[in-house]
Amino acid sequence: MLTGAAALANVAGAAAVLSRRSWGARSLELILAFSAGFLVAVSLGDLVPEAITTGGPSAAWVILGGFLAVHLTQHVFVRHFHYGAETHQVEKSVGTSALVGLILHTFVDGVAIATSFAVNNHLGLMVFAAIVLHKLPEGFAISSLFLAAGGTRRAALGAAAALGLATLVGGVATGMIDSLAVHGLALSAGVTLYVGASNLIPEFQGKRGWAHNAFFFLGVGCYVLVAWMVP
């Protein structure tokens, strides 16, 4: 039941983005800057250390593999196109890569909720609260990425719903696929780091003014605040 509630938090984050009928180019740029900060922070502050703690030193190679896999699929095997501001801010492949990485992450979220409640209810509620708090900006980030890539509002909402579904599947699959829970977390770290650092940051690095950088650090701060509120 609580796993389902956590899954709905992804959709709630997307709903915050979709509650506005349309977004201007500058507004999407600022949202992408926020998303970049959040994705980089969650990968380096959460996914990487947790993956290495869970999977040992070999997890670092899986993280690297995830990072390289996105580069191969976006820039080596497929020709790189940049459509420009007249169509959308980022490529469709960026949204897809982010979705894959975050699906692996939210799958492990479901595993974490189920396993923590197996220890005791207090730990379970703490883990549940932490996951819900970071799922809201996750839904916000993935839906904004799909909109910035020229996707429909339905596709943006569907991407957030996919994250929620992965959480449910993770809760159900707990104890059945241990290796995926371990290596999936490391793979998610590599993919998420690449999307935030390589795909999104360059989109606003050359922009004038302080607003884009302010939103980037706001995204980082959002993660830090969540981590501080619920360790």
Residue frames as a rotation matrix with the C-alpha (Angstrom) as fourth column:
MET 1
0.568 0.823 0.000 0.00
0.823 -0.568 0.000 0.00
0.000 0.000 -1.000 0.00
LEU 2
0.578 -0.422 -0.699 2.75
0.049 -0.837 0.545 2.48
-0.815 -0.349 -0.463 0.93
THR 3
-0.536 -0.742 0.403 4.71
0.449 0.154 0.880 1.43
-0.715 0.652 0.251 -2.16
GLY 4
-0.052 0.632 0.773 1.70
0.986 -0.089 0.140 2.52
0.157 0.770 -0.619 -4.21
ALA 5
0.841 0.337 -0.422 1.57
0.446 -0.874 0.191 5.83
-0.305 -0.349 -0.886 -2.38
ALA 6
-0.009 -0.929 -0.370 5.26
0.088 -0.370 0.925 6.38
-0.996 -0.024 0.085 -3.15
ALA 7
-0.533 -0.144 0.834 4.57
0.789 0.273 0.551 5.59
-0.307 0.951 -0.032 -6.80
LEU 8
0.485 0.816 0.315 1.86
0.870 -0.489 -0.072 8.25
0.095 0.309 -0.946 -6.92
ALA 9
0.460 -0.384 -0.800 4.41
0.254 -0.807 0.534 10.84
-0.851 -0.449 -0.273 -5.77
ASN 10
-0.663 -0.680 0.315 6.10
0.467 -0.047 0.883 10.55
-0.585 0.732 0.349 -9.18
VAL 11
-0.222 0.687 0.692 2.80
0.915 -0.098 0.390 11.35
0.336 0.720 -0.607 -10.88
ALA 12
0.681 0.475 -0.557 2.19
0.674 -0.704 0.224 14.24
-0.286 -0.528 -0.800 -8.47
GLY 13
-0.143 -0.828 -0.542 5.55
0.269 -0.559 0.784 15.76
-0.952 -0.034 0.303 -9.44
ALA 14
-0.796 -0.090 0.598 4.61
0.600 0.004 0.800 15.51
-0.075 0.996 0.051 -13.13
ALA 15
0.210 0.968 0.136 1.20
0.962 -0.229 0.149 17.02
0.175 0.099 -0.980 -12.43
ALA 16
0.325 -0.165 -0.931 2.93
0.453 -0.837 0.307 20.12
-0.830 -0.521 -0.198 -11.05
VAL 17
-0.755 -0.637 -0.157 4.60
0.112 -0.361 0.926 20.60
-0.646 0.681 0.344 -14.44
LEU 18
-0.783 0.460 0.418 1.51
0.565 0.246 0.788 19.76
0.259 0.853 -0.453 -16.50
SER 19
-0.019 0.811 -0.585 -0.79
0.858 -0.287 -0.425 21.98
-0.513 -0.510 -0.691 -14.45
ARG 20
-0.160 -0.104 -0.982 0.38
-0.267 -0.953 0.144 24.85
-0.950 0.285 0.124 -16.64
ARG 21
0.780 0.611 0.132 -1.10
-0.042 0.262 -0.964 24.80
-0.624 0.747 0.230 -20.14
SER 22
0.767 -0.574 0.285 2.15
0.445 0.156 -0.882 25.70
0.462 0.804 0.375 -21.90
TRP 23
0.518 -0.705 -0.485 5.73
0.455 -0.253 0.854 26.60
-0.724 -0.663 0.190 -21.07
GLY 24
0.917 -0.272 -0.292 7.87
-0.398 -0.676 -0.621 29.19
-0.028 0.685 -0.728 -22.84
ALA 25
0.572 -0.764 -0.298 11.39
0.189 0.476 -0.859 28.43
0.798 0.435 0.417 -24.07
ARG 26
-0.278 -0.724 0.631 13.05
-0.505 -0.449 -0.737 30.28
0.817 -0.524 -0.241 -21.19
SER 27
0.327 0.472 0.819 10.85
-0.945 0.190 0.267 28.60
-0.030 -0.861 0.508 -18.60
LEU 28
0.985 0.019 -0.171 11.79
-0.046 0.987 -0.154 25.18
0.165 0.159 0.973 -19.96
GLU 29
0.188 -0.982 0.021 15.47
0.009 -0.020 -1.000 26.14
0.982 0.189 0.005 -19.91
LEU 30
-0.250 -0.252 0.935 15.21
-0.859 -0.388 -0.335 27.04
0.447 -0.886 -0.119 -16.22
ILE 31
0.701 0.549 0.456 13.37
-0.689 0.686 0.233 23.80
-0.185 -0.478 0.859 -15.45
LEU 32
0.808 -0.468 -0.359 16.06
0.148 0.751 -0.644 21.83
0.571 0.467 0.676 -17.28
ALA 33
-0.163 -0.882 0.443 18.74
-0.381 -0.358 -0.852 23.62
0.910 -0.308 -0.278 -15.24
PHE 34
0.094 0.305 0.948 16.88
-0.995 0.065 0.078 22.61
-0.038 -0.950 0.309 -12.06
SER 35
0.949 0.316 -0.003 16.58
-0.315 0.944 -0.102 19.02
-0.029 0.098 0.995 -13.34
ALA 36
0.411 -0.876 -0.252 20.30
-0.014 0.271 -0.962 18.92
0.912 0.399 0.099 -14.15
GLY 37
-0.322 -0.536 0.781 21.20
-0.762 -0.344 -0.549 19.97
0.563 -0.771 -0.297 -10.62
PHE 38
0.380 0.559 0.737 18.87
-0.883 0.456 0.110 17.43
-0.275 -0.693 0.667 -9.08
LEU 39
0.963 0.022 -0.270 20.02
-0.140 0.893 -0.428 14.54
0.231 0.450 0.862 -11.30
VAL 40
0.092 -0.995 -0.050 23.73
-0.168 0.034 -0.985 15.23
0.981 0.099 -0.164 -10.73
ALA 41
-0.309 -0.190 0.932 23.20
-0.903 -0.249 -0.350 15.53
0.299 -0.950 -0.095 -6.98
VAL 42
0.599 0.611 0.517 21.10
-0.744 0.663 0.079 12.39
-0.295 -0.433 0.852 -6.65
SER 43
0.831 -0.333 -0.446 23.59
-0.044 0.760 -0.649 10.38
0.555 0.558 0.617 -8.69
LEU 44
-0.144 -0.988 0.052 26.73
-0.060 -0.044 -0.997 11.51
0.988 -0.146 -0.053 -6.82
GLY 45
-0.477 -0.039 0.878 25.16
-0.804 -0.383 -0.454 11.99
0.354 -0.923 0.152 -3.41
ASP 46
0.218 0.701 0.679 22.93
-0.848 0.480 -0.224 8.93
-0.483 -0.527 0.700 -3.31
LEU 47
0.923 0.324 -0.210 23.20
-0.386 0.761 -0.522 6.41
-0.009 0.563 0.827 -6.14
VAL 48
0.299 -0.886 -0.354 26.99
-0.398 0.221 -0.890 6.14
0.867 0.408 -0.287 -6.48
PRO 49
-0.549 -0.575 0.607 27.84
-0.790 0.120 -0.601 5.63
0.272 -0.809 -0.520 -2.78
GLU 50
0.197 0.695 0.692 24.84
-0.802 0.520 -0.293 3.35
-0.564 -0.497 0.660 -2.22
ALA 51
0.859 0.101 -0.502 25.71
-0.440 0.647 -0.622 1.24
0.262 0.755 0.601 -5.25
ILE 52
-0.068 -0.969 -0.237 29.31
-0.452 0.241 -0.859 0.81
0.889 0.049 -0.454 -4.09
THR 53
-0.454 -0.012 0.891 28.20
-0.883 0.138 -0.448 0.05
-0.117 -0.990 -0.074 -0.53
THR 54
0.493 0.775 0.395 25.76
-0.669 0.628 -0.397 -2.56
-0.556 -0.068 0.828 -1.82
GLY 55
0.993 0.017 -0.120 27.75
-0.102 0.650 -0.753 -4.02
0.065 0.760 0.647 -4.69
GLY 56
0.472 -0.882 0.004 31.35
0.516 0.280 0.810 -3.48
-0.715 -0.380 0.587 -3.60
PRO 57
-0.251 -0.695 -0.674 34.18
-0.184 -0.650 0.738 -2.01
-0.950 0.309 0.036 -5.69
SER 58
-0.763 -0.044 0.645 32.97
0.554 0.469 0.687 -3.83
-0.332 0.882 -0.334 -8.82
ALA 59
0.323 0.944 -0.067 29.91
0.799 -0.310 -0.515 -1.56
-0.507 0.113 -0.855 -8.82
ALA 60
0.055 -0.381 -0.923 32.18
-0.179 -0.913 0.366 1.25
-0.982 0.145 -0.118 -10.04
TRP 61
-0.909 -0.405 0.101 32.63
-0.005 0.253 0.967 -0.63
-0.417 0.879 -0.232 -13.31
VAL 62
-0.294 0.888 0.355 28.87
0.948 0.318 -0.011 -1.00
-0.122 0.333 -0.935 -13.70
ILE 63
0.407 0.375 -0.833 28.50
0.363 -0.903 -0.229 2.76
-0.838 -0.209 -0.504 -13.07
LEU 64
-0.453 -0.668 -0.591 31.07
-0.372 -0.460 0.806 3.43
-0.810 0.585 -0.040 -15.78
GLY 65
-0.851 0.165 0.499 29.27
0.474 0.649 0.594 0.98
-0.226 0.742 -0.631 -18.06
GLY 66
0.181 0.980 -0.077 25.99
0.888 -0.196 -0.416 2.83
-0.423 0.007 -0.906 -17.61
PHE 67
0.246 -0.194 -0.950 27.70
-0.087 -0.980 0.178 6.15
-0.965 0.038 -0.258 -18.34
LEU 68
-0.741 -0.634 -0.221 29.37
-0.303 0.023 0.953 4.81
-0.598 0.773 -0.210 -21.49
ALA 69
-0.563 0.589 0.580 26.21
0.743 0.668 0.044 3.04
-0.362 0.456 -0.813 -22.67
VAL 70
0.499 0.760 -0.418 24.31
0.494 -0.645 -0.583 6.33
-0.712 0.085 -0.697 -22.87
HIS 71
0.000 -0.574 -0.819 27.16
-0.505 -0.707 0.496 7.97
-0.863 0.413 -0.290 -24.78
LEU 72
-0.870 -0.344 0.353 27.31
0.066 0.627 0.776 5.07
-0.488 0.699 -0.523 -27.22
THR 73
-0.262 0.862 0.435 23.57
0.902 0.379 -0.208 5.06
-0.344 0.337 -0.876 -27.88
GLN 74
0.628 0.574 -0.525 23.26
0.426 -0.818 -0.386 8.84
-0.651 0.018 -0.759 -28.17
HIS 75
0.583 -0.470 -0.662 26.49
-0.551 -0.828 0.103 9.90
-0.597 0.304 -0.742 -29.87
VAL 76
-0.538 -0.839 0.078 28.22
-0.537 0.413 0.736 6.91
-0.650 0.354 -0.673 -31.46
PHE 77
-0.707 0.303 0.639 25.69
0.514 0.841 0.170 4.42
-0.486 0.448 -0.750 -32.81
VAL 78
0.391 0.868 0.307 23.12
0.908 -0.308 -0.285 7.13
-0.152 0.390 -0.908 -33.55
ARG 79
-0.408 -0.539 0.737 24.02
0.686 -0.714 -0.142 10.36
0.602 0.448 0.661 -35.28
HIS 80
-0.416 0.184 -0.890 23.76
0.776 -0.439 -0.453 13.32
-0.474 -0.879 0.041 -32.93
PHE 81
-0.194 0.436 0.879 21.19
0.649 -0.615 0.448 15.93
0.736 0.657 -0.164 -33.91
HIS 82
-0.679 0.110 -0.725 20.53
0.559 -0.562 -0.609 19.22
-0.475 -0.820 0.320 -32.16
TYR 83
-0.066 0.795 0.603 17.19
0.987 -0.036 0.155 20.65
0.144 0.605 -0.783 -33.14
GLY 84
-0.840 -0.319 0.438 17.61
0.288 -0.948 -0.138 24.08
0.459 0.010 0.888 -31.58
ALA 85
-0.853 0.455 -0.256 15.23
0.094 -0.347 -0.933 26.30
-0.514 -0.820 0.253 -29.66
GLU 86
-0.588 0.676 -0.443 12.81
-0.808 -0.472 0.353 26.64
0.029 0.566 0.824 -32.54
THR 87
-0.045 0.591 -0.805 11.64
-0.312 0.757 0.574 23.05
0.949 0.277 0.150 -32.02
HIS 88
0.933 0.312 -0.180 12.75
0.089 0.285 0.954 21.90
0.349 -0.906 0.238 -28.57
GLN 89
0.636 -0.674 0.376 15.55
-0.772 -0.564 0.293 22.26
0.015 -0.477 -0.879 -26.07
VAL 90
-0.335 -0.757 0.561 16.90
-0.706 0.596 0.382 18.70
-0.624 -0.268 -0.734 -25.89
GLU 91
-0.607 0.057 -0.793 16.86
-0.643 0.552 0.532 15.58
0.467 0.832 -0.298 -28.01
LYS 92
0.500 0.865 -0.032 14.22
-0.729 0.441 0.524 12.91
0.467 -0.239 0.851 -27.52
SER 93
0.274 -0.463 -0.843 16.96
0.222 0.883 -0.413 10.40
0.936 -0.074 0.345 -26.70
VAL 94
-0.723 -0.529 0.444 17.87
-0.256 -0.392 -0.884 12.46
0.641 -0.753 0.148 -23.62
GLY 95
-0.062 0.805 0.591 14.40
-0.990 -0.124 0.064 12.00
0.125 -0.581 0.804 -22.15
THR 96
0.714 0.321 -0.622 14.48
-0.360 0.931 0.067 8.29
0.600 0.176 0.780 -22.98
SER 97
-0.183 -0.874 -0.450 17.89
0.201 0.415 -0.887 7.80
0.962 -0.253 0.100 -21.34
ALA 98
-0.709 -0.026 0.705 16.78
-0.605 -0.491 -0.627 9.67
0.362 -0.871 0.332 -18.24
LEU 99
0.351 0.925 0.142 13.65
-0.907 0.299 0.298 7.53
0.233 -0.233 0.944 -18.09
VAL 100
0.504 -0.230 -0.832 15.66
0.010 0.965 -0.261 4.30
0.864 0.124 0.489 -18.30
GLY 101
-0.573 -0.819 -0.035 18.05
0.090 -0.021 -0.996 5.43
0.815 -0.574 0.086 -15.58
LEU 102
-0.607 0.392 0.691 15.30
-0.778 -0.473 -0.414 6.63
0.164 -0.789 0.592 -13.27
ILE 103
0.517 0.764 -0.386 13.21
-0.654 0.644 0.398 3.48
0.552 0.046 0.832 -13.86
LEU 104
0.056 -0.588 -0.807 16.13
0.328 0.774 -0.541 1.42
0.943 -0.235 0.236 -12.53
HIS 105
-0.847 -0.372 0.380 16.38
-0.161 -0.502 -0.850 3.84
0.507 -0.781 0.365 -9.62
THR 106
-0.225 0.845 0.486 12.67
-0.959 -0.281 0.045 3.72
0.174 -0.456 0.873 -8.77
PHE 107
0.424 0.258 -0.868 12.69
-0.207 0.961 0.184 -0.08
0.882 0.102 0.461 -9.06
VAL 108
-0.462 -0.687 -0.561 15.27
0.470 0.347 -0.812 -0.10
0.752 -0.638 0.162 -6.27
ASP 109
-0.681 0.332 0.653 13.09
-0.633 -0.715 -0.296 2.40
0.368 -0.615 0.697 -4.37
GLY 110
0.397 0.904 -0.159 10.37
-0.732 0.417 0.540 -0.24
0.554 -0.098 0.827 -4.28
VAL 111
0.224 -0.434 -0.872 12.86
0.354 0.870 -0.342 -2.84
0.908 -0.232 0.349 -3.09
ALA 112
-0.770 -0.601 0.214 14.06
0.066 -0.409 -0.910 -0.44
0.635 -0.686 0.355 -0.37
ILE 113
-0.254 0.762 0.596 10.56
-0.893 -0.421 0.158 0.19
0.372 -0.492 0.787 0.96
ALA 114
0.645 0.571 -0.509 9.69
-0.399 0.819 0.413 -3.50
0.652 -0.063 0.755 1.09
THR 115
0.068 -0.698 -0.713 12.96
0.481 0.649 -0.590 -4.60
0.874 -0.302 0.380 2.69
SER 116
-0.765 -0.364 0.531 12.98
-0.216 -0.632 -0.745 -1.80
0.606 -0.685 0.404 5.28
PHE 117
0.110 0.876 0.469 9.49
-0.933 -0.072 0.353 -2.72
0.343 -0.476 0.810 6.48
ALA 118
0.566 0.019 -0.824 10.70
0.022 0.999 0.038 -6.31
0.824 -0.040 0.565 6.76
VAL 119
-0.566 -0.804 -0.181 13.17
0.301 0.004 -0.954 -5.05
0.767 -0.595 0.240 9.41
ASN 120
-0.509 0.528 -0.680 10.71
0.768 -0.079 -0.636 -2.94
-0.390 -0.845 -0.365 11.42
ASN 121
0.412 0.819 0.399 7.92
0.910 -0.389 -0.141 -0.41
0.039 0.421 -0.906 10.88
HIS 122
0.632 -0.211 -0.746 9.93
0.169 -0.902 0.398 2.57
-0.756 -0.378 -0.534 12.12
LEU 123
-0.501 -0.865 -0.036 12.71
0.068 -0.081 0.994 2.01
-0.863 0.496 0.099 9.60
GLY 124
-0.402 0.424 0.812 10.11
0.900 0.349 0.263 1.34
-0.172 0.836 -0.522 6.92
LEU 125
0.682 0.721 -0.124 8.34
0.700 -0.692 -0.178 4.66
-0.214 0.035 -0.976 7.54
MET 126
0.283 -0.670 -0.686 11.63
-0.065 -0.728 0.683 6.58
-0.957 -0.148 -0.250 7.50
VAL 127
-0.726 -0.560 0.399 12.66
0.299 0.265 0.917 5.04
-0.619 0.785 -0.025 4.19
PHE 128
-0.033 0.821 0.570 9.17
0.996 0.072 -0.047 5.61
-0.079 0.566 -0.820 2.78
ALA 129
0.728 0.314 -0.610 9.26
0.375 -0.927 -0.030 9.31
-0.575 -0.206 -0.792 3.74
ALA 130
-0.174 -0.889 -0.424 12.69
-0.134 -0.405 0.904 9.80
-0.976 0.214 -0.049 2.18
ILE 131
-0.720 -0.097 0.687 11.63
0.582 0.455 0.674 8.13
-0.378 0.885 -0.271 -1.06
VAL 132
0.345 0.914 0.212 8.40
0.922 -0.289 -0.258 10.13
-0.175 0.284 -0.943 -1.35
LEU 133
0.558 -0.158 -0.815 10.30
0.104 -0.961 0.257 13.39
-0.823 -0.228 -0.520 -0.87
HIS 134
-0.493 -0.796 -0.351 12.70
-0.278 -0.238 0.931 12.67
-0.824 0.557 -0.104 -3.72
LYS 135
-0.486 0.391 0.782 10.02
0.781 0.596 0.187 11.18
-0.392 0.701 -0.595 -5.96
LEU 136
0.569 0.723 -0.391 8.25
0.481 -0.679 -0.555 14.53
-0.667 0.128 -0.734 -6.29
PRO 137
0.249 -0.514 -0.821 11.22
-0.616 -0.738 0.276 16.25
-0.748 0.437 -0.500 -7.99
GLU 138
-0.722 -0.449 0.527 11.87
0.060 0.718 0.694 13.06
-0.690 0.532 -0.491 -9.97
GLY 139
0.020 0.832 0.555 8.39
0.882 0.246 -0.401 13.27
-0.470 0.497 -0.729 -11.49
PHE 140
0.697 0.163 -0.698 8.92
0.003 -0.974 -0.226 16.98
-0.717 0.155 -0.680 -12.04
ALA 141
-0.203 -0.907 -0.368 12.26
-0.520 -0.218 0.825 16.38
-0.829 0.359 -0.428 -13.79
ILE 142
-0.717 -0.129 0.685 11.21
0.372 0.760 0.532 13.52
-0.589 0.637 -0.497 -16.09
SER 143
0.310 0.903 0.298 8.00
0.820 -0.095 -0.565 15.20
-0.482 0.419 -0.769 -17.25
SER 144
0.637 -0.133 -0.759 9.80
-0.240 -0.970 -0.032 18.49
-0.732 0.202 -0.650 -17.97
LEU 145
-0.503 -0.863 0.032 12.46
-0.295 0.207 0.933 16.61
-0.812 0.460 -0.359 -19.94
PHE 146
-0.427 0.422 0.800 9.80
0.770 0.634 0.076 14.98
-0.475 0.648 -0.595 -22.12
LEU 147
0.700 0.686 -0.201 8.12
0.505 -0.674 -0.539 18.33
-0.505 0.276 -0.818 -22.74
ALA 148
0.316 -0.670 -0.672 11.46
-0.468 -0.726 0.504 19.97
-0.825 0.155 -0.543 -23.57
ALA 149
-0.719 -0.587 0.373 12.16
-0.023 0.555 0.831 17.18
-0.695 0.589 -0.413 -26.06
GLY 150
-0.714 0.483 -0.506 8.93
-0.688 -0.356 0.632 17.96
0.126 0.800 0.587 -27.91
GLY 151
-0.877 0.393 -0.275 6.84
0.403 0.915 0.021 15.21
0.260 -0.092 -0.961 -26.34
THR 152
-0.103 0.934 0.343 3.15
-0.012 -0.346 0.938 15.50
0.995 0.093 0.047 -25.65
ARG 153
-0.223 0.127 0.967 1.67
-0.926 -0.338 -0.169 16.16
0.305 -0.933 0.193 -22.23
ARG 154
0.836 0.548 0.039 0.34
-0.540 0.807 0.237 12.59
0.098 -0.220 0.971 -22.27
ALA 155
0.499 -0.733 -0.462 3.84
0.252 0.633 -0.732 11.24
0.829 0.249 0.500 -22.92
ALA 156
-0.403 -0.651 0.643 5.25
-0.418 -0.494 -0.762 13.37
0.815 -0.576 -0.073 -20.09
LEU 157
0.165 0.556 0.814 2.63
-0.986 0.089 0.139 12.06
0.005 -0.826 0.563 -17.68
GLY 158
0.916 0.180 -0.360 3.18
-0.239 0.963 -0.128 8.52
0.323 0.203 0.924 -18.95
ALA 159
0.027 -0.983 -0.179 6.91
-0.011 0.179 -0.984 8.78
1.000 0.028 -0.006 -18.24
ALA 160
-0.481 -0.148 0.864 6.22
-0.801 -0.326 -0.502 9.75
0.356 -0.934 0.038 -14.63
ALA 161
0.571 0.757 0.318 3.67
-0.818 0.557 0.143 6.94
-0.069 -0.342 0.937 -14.35
ALA 162
0.623 -0.421 -0.659 6.33
-0.065 0.812 -0.580 4.51
0.780 0.404 0.479 -15.62
LEU 163
-0.496 -0.808 0.319 8.57
-0.373 -0.134 -0.918 5.55
0.785 -0.574 -0.235 -12.74
GLY 164
-0.144 0.546 0.825 5.74
-0.986 -0.009 -0.166 4.88
-0.083 -0.838 0.540 -10.31
LEU 165
0.817 0.475 -0.327 5.05
-0.530 0.842 -0.099 1.49
0.229 0.254 0.940 -11.89
ALA 166
0.102 -0.873 -0.476 8.72
-0.104 0.467 -0.878 0.54
0.989 0.139 -0.043 -11.56
THR 167
-0.566 -0.249 0.786 8.45
-0.759 -0.213 -0.615 1.27
0.320 -0.945 -0.069 -7.83
LEU 168
0.409 0.815 0.410 5.49
-0.887 0.461 -0.031 -1.09
-0.214 -0.350 0.912 -7.53
VAL 169
0.759 -0.177 -0.626 7.34
-0.225 0.831 -0.508 -3.79
0.611 0.527 0.591 -9.47
GLY 170
-0.308 -0.947 0.088 10.38
-0.356 0.029 -0.934 -3.35
0.882 -0.319 -0.346 -7.23
GLY 171
-0.297 0.274 0.915 8.26
-0.953 -0.022 -0.303 -3.85
-0.063 -0.961 0.268 -4.13
VAL 172
0.759 0.649 0.047 6.67
-0.636 0.756 -0.156 -7.00
-0.137 0.089 0.987 -5.54
ALA 173
0.693 -0.521 -0.498 9.97
-0.092 0.621 -0.778 -8.40
0.715 0.585 0.383 -6.81
THR 174
0.190 -0.650 0.736 11.81
-0.945 -0.324 -0.041 -7.93
0.265 -0.688 -0.676 -3.51
GLY 175
0.040 -0.279 0.959 13.77
-0.630 0.738 0.241 -11.07
-0.775 -0.614 -0.146 -2.67
MET 176
0.753 0.327 0.571 13.31
0.188 0.725 -0.663 -12.45
-0.631 0.606 0.484 -6.18
ILE 177
0.691 -0.511 0.512 15.92
0.546 -0.095 -0.832 -10.51
0.474 0.854 0.214 -8.21
ASP 178
0.703 -0.447 -0.554 18.73
0.425 -0.361 0.830 -9.58
-0.571 -0.819 -0.064 -5.81
SER 179
-0.279 -0.905 0.321 21.33
0.833 -0.062 0.550 -9.12
-0.478 0.421 0.771 -8.55
LEU 180
-0.051 0.329 0.943 19.17
0.775 -0.583 0.246 -6.59
0.630 0.743 -0.225 -10.39
ALA 181
0.909 0.388 -0.154 18.66
0.386 -0.640 0.664 -4.60
0.159 -0.663 -0.731 -7.22
VAL 182
0.367 -0.861 -0.352 22.44
0.465 -0.158 0.871 -4.41
-0.805 -0.484 0.342 -6.74
HIS 183
-0.584 -0.696 0.418 23.64
0.677 -0.134 0.723 -3.84
-0.447 0.706 0.550 -10.29
GLY 184
0.160 0.726 0.669 20.55
0.903 -0.382 0.198 -1.90
0.399 0.572 -0.717 -11.34
LEU 185
0.820 0.099 -0.564 21.41
0.424 -0.766 0.483 0.77
-0.384 -0.635 -0.670 -8.78
ALA 186
-0.152 -0.962 -0.225 24.95
0.311 -0.263 0.913 1.13
-0.938 0.069 0.340 -10.18
LEU 187
-0.514 0.037 0.857 23.66
0.858 0.035 0.513 1.24
-0.011 0.999 -0.049 -13.75
SER 188
0.586 0.801 0.117 21.15
0.784 -0.598 0.169 3.88
0.205 -0.007 -0.979 -12.73
ALA 189
0.482 -0.480 -0.733 23.97
0.346 -0.664 0.663 5.97
-0.805 -0.573 -0.154 -11.21
GLY 190
-0.575 -0.790 0.214 25.95
0.473 -0.107 0.875 6.00
-0.668 0.604 0.434 -14.45
VAL 191
-0.300 0.558 0.774 22.96
0.901 -0.102 0.423 6.78
0.315 0.824 -0.472 -16.66
THR 192
0.705 0.645 -0.294 21.61
0.709 -0.647 0.282 9.50
-0.009 -0.407 -0.913 -14.36
LEU 193
0.168 -0.739 -0.653 25.01
0.340 -0.578 0.742 11.17
-0.925 -0.346 0.154 -14.03
TYR 194
-0.705 -0.450 0.548 25.48
0.639 -0.068 0.766 11.23
-0.308 0.890 0.336 -17.81
VAL 195
0.072 0.825 0.560 22.05
0.909 -0.286 0.304 12.74
0.411 0.487 -0.770 -18.47
GLY 196
0.805 0.278 -0.524 22.51
0.528 -0.739 0.419 15.46
-0.271 -0.614 -0.741 -15.86
ALA 197
0.214 -0.839 -0.501 26.15
0.151 -0.478 0.865 16.34
-0.965 -0.260 0.024 -16.51
SER 198
-0.727 -0.618 0.300 26.60
0.331 0.067 0.941 15.69
-0.602 0.783 0.156 -20.22
ASN 199
-0.384 0.657 0.649 23.15
0.886 0.063 0.460 16.24
0.262 0.751 -0.606 -21.73
LEU 200
0.557 0.827 -0.074 21.57
0.802 -0.514 0.304 18.94
0.214 -0.229 -0.950 -19.61
ILE 201
0.297 -0.478 -0.827 24.34
0.520 -0.645 0.560 21.17
-0.801 -0.596 0.057 -18.21
PRO 202
-0.741 -0.630 0.234 25.68
0.539 -0.349 0.767 22.10
-0.401 0.694 0.598 -21.69
GLU 203
-0.086 0.798 0.596 22.17
0.929 -0.152 0.337 23.28
0.359 0.583 -0.729 -22.62
PHE 204
0.880 0.470 0.066 22.45
0.411 -0.825 0.388 26.30
0.236 -0.315 -0.919 -20.31
GLN 205
0.207 -0.882 -0.422 26.21
0.856 -0.045 0.515 26.76
-0.473 -0.468 0.746 -19.83
GLY 206
-0.668 -0.555 0.496 26.42
0.741 -0.560 0.370 29.37
0.073 0.615 0.785 -22.56
LYS 207
0.319 0.878 0.356 23.36
0.756 -0.462 0.463 31.34
0.571 0.121 -0.812 -21.50
ARG 208
-0.577 -0.504 0.642 23.82
0.095 -0.823 -0.560 34.87
0.811 -0.263 0.523 -20.19
GLY 209
0.166 0.636 0.754 22.69
-0.702 -0.461 0.543 35.97
0.692 -0.620 0.370 -16.78
TRP 210
-0.746 -0.497 0.444 22.55
-0.647 0.384 -0.658 34.22
0.157 -0.778 -0.608 -13.43
ALA 211
0.134 0.941 0.312 19.08
-0.980 0.171 -0.097 32.63
-0.144 -0.293 0.945 -13.56
HIS 212
0.568 0.093 -0.818 20.10
-0.448 0.868 -0.212 29.33
0.690 0.487 0.535 -15.19
ASN 213
-0.459 -0.813 -0.359 22.93
-0.023 0.415 -0.910 28.73
0.888 -0.409 -0.209 -12.75
ALA 214
-0.620 0.313 0.720 20.68
-0.783 -0.300 -0.544 29.72
0.046 -0.901 0.431 -9.86
PHE 215
0.496 0.867 -0.045 18.14
-0.867 0.498 0.027 27.08
0.046 0.026 0.999 -10.90
PHE 216
0.221 -0.516 -0.828 20.92
-0.175 0.814 -0.554 24.50
0.959 0.268 0.090 -11.29
PHE 217
-0.818 -0.570 0.077 22.07
-0.144 0.072 -0.987 25.09
0.557 -0.819 -0.141 -7.72
LEU 218
-0.234 0.832 0.503 18.43
-0.971 -0.171 -0.168 25.13
-0.054 -0.527 0.848 -6.64
GLY 219
0.585 0.402 -0.704 18.10
-0.533 0.845 0.041 21.60
0.612 0.352 0.709 -8.02
VAL 220
-0.325 -0.781 -0.534 21.19
0.127 0.523 -0.843 20.53
0.937 -0.342 -0.071 -6.07
GLY 221
-0.821 0.008 0.571 19.81
-0.516 -0.437 -0.736 22.26
0.244 -0.899 0.363 -2.98
CYS 222
0.242 0.970 -0.009 16.50
-0.919 0.232 0.320 20.44
0.312 -0.069 0.947 -3.35
TYR 223
0.414 -0.162 -0.896 18.29
0.037 0.986 -0.162 17.11
0.910 0.034 0.414 -3.10
VAL 224
-0.667 -0.744 -0.038 20.48
0.118 -0.056 -0.991 18.31
0.735 -0.666 0.125 -0.20
LEU 225
-0.472 0.579 0.665 17.38
-0.851 -0.497 -0.172 19.50
0.231 -0.647 0.727 1.68
VAL 226
0.591 0.711 -0.381 15.66
-0.613 0.703 0.360 16.15
0.523 0.021 0.852 1.24
ALA 227
0.117 -0.645 -0.755 18.79
0.278 0.751 -0.599 14.28
0.953 -0.140 0.267 2.35
TRP 228
-0.820 -0.437 0.369 19.07
-0.170 -0.430 -0.887 16.51
0.546 -0.790 0.279 5.42
MET 229
-0.125 0.870 0.476 15.40
-0.956 -0.234 0.177 16.20
0.265 -0.433 0.861 6.38
VAL 230
0.843 0.396 0.364 15.34
-0.471 0.870 0.145 12.41
-0.259 -0.294 0.920 6.14
PRO 231
-0.129 -0.991 -0.049 18.85
-0.919 0.100 0.381 10.87
-0.373 0.094 -0.923 6.35
